[in-house]
Amino acid sequence: MITLIAALDEHNAIGLGNTMPWHLPADMKHFRSLTMGHTVLMGRRTFDSLPKGALPDRLNVVLTAQPDLRCPGCLMVHSMDEALEVCHTAGEAFIIGGREVYRQFLPVADRFCLTRVHHVFPEADVFFPDVDWSAWREAERTDRAPDERNPYALTFATYLRR
């Protein structure tokens, strides 16, 4: 199963200067709980944005066009075909970004785990690709109010391909 996992603001922003525009512990906890023990596939810039490098207790796969690039603790793939082969043998693979990797995997993903951050970050400079929502049906939804550690309301939703 190929699962997209992403956090988007109200205008579909996902990034600012190769980082996330927000820090929300509830979103990070949700991300960890879904991806732990599975394969995570990302582009090189997403890997570069990880503060401690490869994510622990997950097979980290980096999709890059740079044939000599090495990312410590990661399996490197250099084409969509290679990436799909890894995903299909992984059991469940989570696509974790960035924009171009999401764009490539959007047509082939089986599931989409979306965290909607109920706020707009006007300074954001990277946005999730356009989604044809008619291809998806909502399977689960949990709303979370802001609290002392998470200043914005969140919605955790899971969509399945129709």
Secondary structure, DSSP 8 states (H G I E B T S, - for coil): -EEEEEEE-TT-EEESSSS-S---HHHHHHHHHHHTTSEEEEEHHHHHH-TTSS-TTSEEEEE-S-TT---TTEEEE-SHHHHHHHHHHSSSEEE---HHHHHHHTTT-SEEEEEEESS--TT--EE-----GGGEEEEEEEEE---SS--S-EEEEEEEE-
